Amino acid sequence: MDMIKKIPRKRLVFLFILSTVLISSIYFVYHNHAFYQDPIVQVTKVTIIDEQKVSDGQGNTDIIYTQAIEGKLKNSPQKDERVYLENEFSQSRVYHPEFQEGDDVFVTIDQVQEGDDLTGSIIDAKRDHYLLLVCWFFILVLIAVGRRQGLFAVISLVVNAVLLSLALDVYIATADITLLFIMSLVVIVMTALSLVLVSGLTHQTYAAIIATLIGTFSLLFITILVLAMTNAEGLRFEEMEFLTRPPEAVFMAGVLVGALGAVMDVAVTISSSLFSLYEKNHQISDHDLKQSGIEIGKDIMGTMTNILFFAYVSGTIPTLLIYFMNGAPLGFTLSLNLSLELTRALAGGIGIVLAIPIGLYTTIFFINRKRASV
């Protein structure tokens, strides 16, 4: 009881609200079947009715199991009725998962005569509760480490996701506006909102915003210029062939948004580090600030570039394995699957390098303005 009294009232209120939202969201996601249009079946009984050993031309072996599933409809007009399904899954779990009692699955219901048992086919598993738990783990860790800034970072993340969604909706509904133009506006708004929410309206924030925007749009201009001079030779847009819009514009919009996070990270690191040095020593010279900024930039430049490279390339590993396992030539496979990712990584690397001097001189400018106002 004494420990509770020592906790500030505002913190107790915040913890109560956070706990209430967490418990309510978990309860909701386990009982939200009525909000889905597709029928959802809760598995009540599972039986393995068949298993078959298979092998491919490479000598790889696997076992295919067939499950007979009995379940109960959780939504749709036939709610609470029994449904009988079949599911095939492999021992390697490559294509379909194995279902257990208590799992929820999306299904399609077959047309049957009145009085017959309901049957159907499984579309996919319902995994929103797993997603919610992972999101809450991320949020709680972020708040525990960052406290107030962590909370505002979560808010910023949600706002940015909504902005991106709205931007894509506008682009789909309006054919006259290019995606690159829409994303350029969104990048400006996201940068300002993210940094203001996390750091507040300070000189440090202004420096980071300006450095981020200049660095991001500079890399965009350089990328567009290089692609125009080379006529985009070597880029393979096959993965975007299903789009009904120009793939080049979509690709450039992806470069812009993808590089924003890395450039922003560099700008914030430079800005916060130099302002910390200034706050500890108001008499520090511009020369010392420049030297410190250059050293900080050297330390983060390599790691940030590697982060971009790994983030882009990691998503193509399954596709690369499929091509290699089917005997596709190395050069063809890499050019087909990595050309766009490597270009994005290179463009982001240019932005990271540009953000270091831009962030350095922008931060020193705002430090000197703060000096003059003291």
N, C-alpha and C positions, 0 to 999 in steps of 0.2 A: 504493500500500500504506500509506503514511504517513497519507493522508487517511482510509482505512478505520479505522486505529487510533485516530484522533481522534474518530470517531463513538462515542457512548456505547453500551455493550453492549445496554441495553434498547431503544434505538432500532433497532439492527441486528436484534434478535430480532423487533421489531414489523414492520419492513420486510420481513423474510423471511416472516413469517406472512401479511402483507397480500398480498405477491406470489404466494405459494402459493395463497391463496384466490382471487385474481383469475384466475390461469391455470387453476386447477381449474374455476372456475365457467364460464369461457369454453369450455373443452373440453367440459364437461358439456352446456351448452346447445346445442352443435353436434352432440351425439350422444345426445340425450334422446328420440328418436322413440318408443322403446318405452314411455315413460311417458304417452303420449297414447292416448286411446281411439279417436278418429277416425283413419282411414287417412291417412297422409302420403306424398306422392309428391315425389320429387326430380326436377326438370325436367332432362332430358338433351338434348332437341332441340326447337327451336321454329321453326315456319315460318308466315309470313303467307300465308294462302290466299285472303283476300278483303278488300276495302276498299270502303266505300260512303259517299258524301257525303250528309249529312242537314242539314236546317234546320228551325227552329221558326217559330211565328207571329210572333215578334219580329224575324225576320231573322237570327238567330244561326246560324252554320254550324258543323258539326263533321264529323269523319270517323270512322266506325266500322270498326275492323279486326277480323278474325277470325284467331285463332292456332290452328294445329294443334300440339298439344303431345304429346311422347312423354316418358315419365318412368318411374322405378323406385320401387316401393313400398318404404318404409323400415320399416314395421311391419305389424301385422295378420297373420293366418295365411297370406296370399299374399305375404309379404315377398320382395323381390328380383324379383318378376314385373314384366313390362312393362305399362304402362297408357297408353291413348291418350285424350287429352282435347281439348276445344275451349274457347277463351276469347275472349270479345268485350271489347274495350276501345276507348275513344274517344280521340281525339287530345288532348282536354282532360283526360283521366284523371278525369272526374267520378264515374263509377260503379265501374269495375273497373280494376285496375292492369294494366300490361303485364308479362308474365313473361319472364325470361331464363334461360338455362342455369345450373344450380346453385341456383335458387330452390326452396324447399320450400313445398308447398301442401297444405292440408287438402282432402280429396275425399270424395265418396260413390261407391262402386263399384256399377255396375249388375249386375243378375242376368243372367248369360250361361250359355250351354250349355258343357259341358265341352269343352275344346279350342279354344274361340273366344278371340279377343283380349279382354283386359280393357279395359273403357271405364268412364267415370264423369263426374262433374260436379265442378267446383271450388267449394268453399265459401268459402275465404279463404286468404290467404297466411300462412305461419308467420313471425311477426316477433319471437319472444322473444329472439333474439340481438341485434336492434337495441335492444330495450328494456333488455337487460342492459348493453350498451355505454354507453347513456345514463345508466343508474343508476350504473355505475362511474365515469363521468366526473364526475357530481355528487358522489359519495362522495369521490373523490380531491381534487377542488377544495375541498370542505368541510374535509377533513382538512388539506390543505396550508395553508389560510388559518387555520382555527380550532385546528389541532393537537389537543390533548387535548379541548378543548371541542367541536371539530368531530366527533371520534370519538363522543363521548357524544351529540351531536346526532343522528348517524346511528342510534345505538342507540335513542334516544328516538323517532325517526320510525318505526322498525320496530315498537317496542312499541306505539305509538299505533295503527298500522295493524292490528295483531293485536287490540287491544282493541276497535276499531270493528267489526272483522269478527265477533268473538265476541258483541258487543252485538246486532248485526243477526241473528245466528243465534238468540240467545235470544229476541228479539222475534218472529221468524218461528215459532219452536217453541212460544211461550207467548202465547196470545191474551189472557190475563187482565192482563198488564202492559203499560202504555202505553209507546210508544217514547220519549216525552218524559221519563218517569221513568228509563228505562234510560240514555238519553243524559245525563241530569243526573248520574247516578252515574259514568258514564264520563268526563265532563268533569272532575269533581273528581279522579279518579284520574290522568287524563292530565296535568292541570295540575301536580299535585304531582310526578309522576314526571319530566315533562319538565324542570321547573325545578330539581329536585334533581340530576338527572343532569348537567345543563349547568353549574350554578353551585355545587352542593354544599349542605351543611347550614349555611347562614350566615344572619345577620340580613337580608341583602339578599334572599336567596331567600324567606325567610318573608314579607317585605313584598310581594314580587312575587306570591306565591301568593295571599295574602289579597286583595290589590287586584284580581287577575285574577278570582277567584271572585265577589267582591262586585260588580264591574263587569259580569261576564257575566250573573249571575242578576238583577241589577237591570234590565238591558236586556230580559231575557226577561219579567220581570214587567210592565214598561211596555208591551212589545209585546202581551202577552196582554190587558192591560187596555184598550189602545186598540182592538184588534180586537173585544173583547167589547162595548165602547161603540158601535162603528160597525157591529156585526154583520157584520164582514169585507166590507163593501161595497167593490166595486171590485177585489177579488182574483179572479183567474180560475184555477181549479184544473184546467182542461182537460188540461194536460200530465200530470196525475196521475190521469186518469180510468181508467187501466188497473190501478190499485192496488185490492186488495180490502180495504184498511184505510182508516180515515178520513184523507183527505188533509190536513185541518187539523192533525192531530197530527204527521204526517210533516213538514209544512212548518215547524212550530214547532221540531221537533227539528233540522231543517236550519239554522234561524236560530241556534239555540243553538251548534251545532258550528261553523258558518261564521263566527260572530263571535268565537269563542274565540281564534283566532290573532291577530286584530287587537288585541283587548283585552289579550292576553298580551304582545304586542309593546310596546304603550304602557306597561303596568305595568313591564315589565323595563327599558325605556329610562329611565323616571322613577327607578326604584329604583337602577339601576346608576350613573346620572349623579349623583344626590344623595349616594350613598355614596362615589363618587369625590371629590366636593367635600369631604366630611367627612374622608376619609383624608388629603387634602392639607392640610387645615386643621381640626384638632380643635376649634378655638375658634370656628368659624363659627356664627353665630346662627341660630335657627329662622327669623327674618324673612328673612335672606339665602337660606336654603334654600328658603323658600316662593317668593321672587321668582325664583330660578333655576329652580325646578320649573315655575312658571307660564310662563316664557319658553320652556323646553324643550317644554312641552305645546303652546304656540301654534305652535312650529315643526313639530311632527310631526302635529298634528291634521288639517291640510288634506291633507297627502300621504297619510296613512293612510286618510282617508275616500275620496280619489280612487282609491286602490288597491282598496278594497272595491268601489267602483262599477264600475271597469273589469273587475275579476275576474268579477263577476256578469254584467255586460252583454255581455262579449265572447263568452260561450258562445252567445248568441242571434243573433249576426250572420248565420250561414248561414240560419237560419229566417226572419229578417227579410227577407233578400234574396229568398228564395223567395216570400214574400207580396207584396213590392213588385213583383217581376218579373211576377207574375200579376195585377197591377192591384188588389190589396186596398186598401181605404181606410186612410189613415195612422192615424187614431184607433183603428180596430178592430185593426189590426196591432200597434200599440204596447201597447194595453190587454191583448190576448190573450197577447202574448209577454213583456212586460216588467213586468207588475204584480207578480209574485212576486219577480223579481230586484231591482226597485227597493225593494220592501218589505224584503227581506233587507239591501240596502245601507243603507237608512235605519236599520234596527234596529242594524246594526253600527256606523253612525255615532254613534248614541246611546251605544252601549257605549264607543266611543273617547272621546267627550266626558266620560262619567262616570268613565272610568278615570283621567283626569288628576287631578282633585281627590282621588279615592279613593286613587290611588297616591301622591300627594304627601303627604297626611296620614298614611297608613299607614307610608310610608318614614320620615318625621320621627319618628313614634312609636318605630320600631325603632332609629333613630339615637340617640334619647335614652335608650333602654334600654341600648344599647351604651356610651353615655357613662357611665351610672350604674354599669355593671359594671367600668369601667376603674379 
